[in-house]
Amino acid sequence: MHWFILIIAGLFEVAFAFCLGKAKYTSGSIHLLWMVGFLLCLVISMAFLYKATQEIPIGTAYAVWTGIGAVGTVLLGVFFFKEPATFWRLFFLSTLVISIVGLKVVSN
């Protein structure tokens, strides 16, 4: 159950990065709404991370949480913000995913 909570925390990390990215391209009240979304997702992500670390070692949980956030944010950048998807970028992204899976496998 705590691994599921950790995954949800990572997804909210991706969501707050997405809100931050969208806020960059807006102004006025729309900008404010994206920033509120950013803060809300940030708080939820941290709360879920805290809950997950009650059973998962902090080093593993933090690495997995940031890994989910990094992978998700790069993919959002490629699909929504038209960032480049070069071979090397995708190669290193895949090594990150392999490392996250490895941490899950070797953790209790």
Residue pairs with C-beta under 8 A, 6 or more apart in sequence:
2 51
2 52
2 54
2 55
2 56
3 52
3 56
3 104
5 48
5 51
5 52
6 48
6 49
6 52
6 56
6 61
6 64
6 65
6 68
7 68
8 48
9 44
9 45
9 46
9 47
9 48
9 49
9 51
9 52
9 65
9 68
10 45
10 64
10 65
10 67
10 68
10 69
10 72
11 68
11 72
12 41
12 42
12 44
12 45
12 48
13 41
13 45
13 65
13 66
13 68
13 69
13 72
13 73
14 68
14 69
14 72
14 73
14 76
15 37
15 41
15 45
16 37
16 38
16 39
16 41
16 42
16 45
17 69
17 72
17 73
17 76
18 73
18 76
18 80
19 34
19 35
19 37
19 38
19 41
20 34
20 38
21 76
21 77
21 80
21 81
22 34
23 31
23 34
23 35
23 38
26 34
45 65
49 61
49 62
49 65
52 61
52 65
53 61
53 62
56 64
56 107
57 107
57 108
60 103
60 104
60 107
63 99
63 100
63 103
64 100
64 103
64 104
67 96
67 97
67 99
67 100
67 103
68 100
70 93
70 96
71 93
71 96
71 97
71 100
74 83
74 89
74 93
77 83
78 84
78 85
